[in-house]
Amino acid sequence: MRPVLRLLSNELIERIISEARDILCNLGVEIHNEGVLSMLSDHGAEVDSGKKHVLFTYDIIDKALEAAPDSVELYDVMGSRTHNLTDHNVYFTPGSAAINILDSRSGEIRKPSTADYVEYAKLMSGLDNIASQSTAFIPADVPEKISDSYRLFLSLLYCSKPVVTGAFTINAFNVMKDLQLAIRGSEDALREKPLTIFSCCPTAPLKWSDVTSQNLVDCAKHFIPVEYISMPLSGFMAPVTLVGSIVQHTAETLSGVVLSQLTQPGTPIIYGGSPAAFDVRYETTPMGAVETQMIDCGNNEIGKYLNLPTQAYIALSDAKQLDAQAGLETSMGATLAALSGINSISGPGMLDFESCQSLEKLVVDNEICGMTLRLIRGIEPKEDFPAIPIFEELLKEKHLLIANHTRKYLHDEHYFPGAVIDRANSSRWKEEGSQTIGDRAKKEIERLLEIWEPTELPDDVLAEMTVLMKAEAAKFGMNSLPHENL
């Protein structure tokens, strides 16, 4: 039996959705995009172009939900399926878009470089429990206007896993799409085998900017999956109650569903979010707070009730180092998310309120993901009945170390973490240097980088991607790309 966590009753879910629909149709949403406002007006919404304001109708919300697919698949750069985001299937992806990295050599938080990003992408190739990459942080050694497309380029160049990403500008979308077309070969092939998910964020409360609403439209036109990242802050930019925050998240996310499905019915979408509690004592948005994680799980239940794939930023920490707080917050979030059946669980590697990535934490979090993936497989009998024969063997042999039953099920029943997790007795631990978890994580990073192998993309595809990226960089005064000098 797969264990499943529920925090909301069906009656409460239905009331929350009803309240969110009322908000969209009576209070409305602010949208700073003339084209999107025009499209909504054409479908019967009440639009005030001067105020950039729109009142939705119940009818277009219903039609959008009817058109939205109940699953999203992802494929790696070579075209093999890696994800089926539906039902209670669970996949992990690193936290994304950090502006800092925790330097393991100095212990300082600093701006990341291309060299950091290449190490990250290579490392991701070897982390088996994290199914996709994200564009995890923003290299600071390229112009800001190409930092979104450049990090996607590096991800596709050095790792074969699909990528959760996002565009910072309207214009950047085109080159990010073209990089994917270079790999797939055609629009139809990219539609058949999606390679990326684009994160698109409304602004709390109840507002879409020109860039993010246009990103939704552009992704829909090309059937590129999007995840809506609504970010209500409880007690600050959202009601202080958990239910109130979920109502706001539902309204903001439903408005995104409408924009996508009116643009292209059937386009793949994911009901996601990055809500947070607001700690009035420090004026911060703790992602590791239990209330944040409960809101994430509640949002997931709304998405599942609407028969949509789900996502949340939840398996992460607000700690500034790889310490006990980082472990407890990330573990609690990952466990709750997996038990809730959130399809795409974002966060591994992330520290400091989603602002800092740590490769050492990413390696440790890979083991947390492995443990939670084992947890949700649950407990099932495997030739355990009748029980008398195996206990007769135990009593006779005094152990079951080499029993047929043990050899058959040992690796299926038990998850054996890698060298990062210490399971040696104390004497052996001392003999091996009394290493901390940080020491072991550094060694694991070195090992994984040593065995990294390039993707199997053909040379002509790699060359086409490089031409596209260099042409984009040249627009902003760069004649060469930093990764060429590594």
ABEGO torsion letter per residue (X at the ends): XBBBBBABBAAAAAAAAAAAAAAAAAAEBBBBBAAAAAAAAAAGBBBBAAAGBBBBBAAAAAAAAAABBABBBBBBAAGBBABBBBEABBBBBBBBGBABBBBAAAGBBBBBBAAAAAAAAAAAAABAABABBBBABBBAABBAAAAAAAAAAAAAAABABBBBBBBABAAAAAAAAAAAAAAAGBAAAAAABBABBBBBBBBOBGBBBAAAAAAAAAAAAAGBBBBBBBBBBBGAABBABAAAAAAAAAAAAAAAAAAAAAABBGBBBBBBEBBBBBBAAAGBBBAABAAAAAAAAAAAAAAAAAGBBBBBBABBBABABBBAAAAAAAAAAAAAAAAAGBABBBGBGBBGGGABBBAAAAAAAAAAAAAAAAAAAEBBBBGAOBAAAAAAAAAAAGBAAABAAAAAAAAAABBBBBAABBABBAAAAAAAGGBBAAAAAAAAAAAAAAABBBBABBAAAAAAAAAAAAAAAAAAGBABBAAAAX
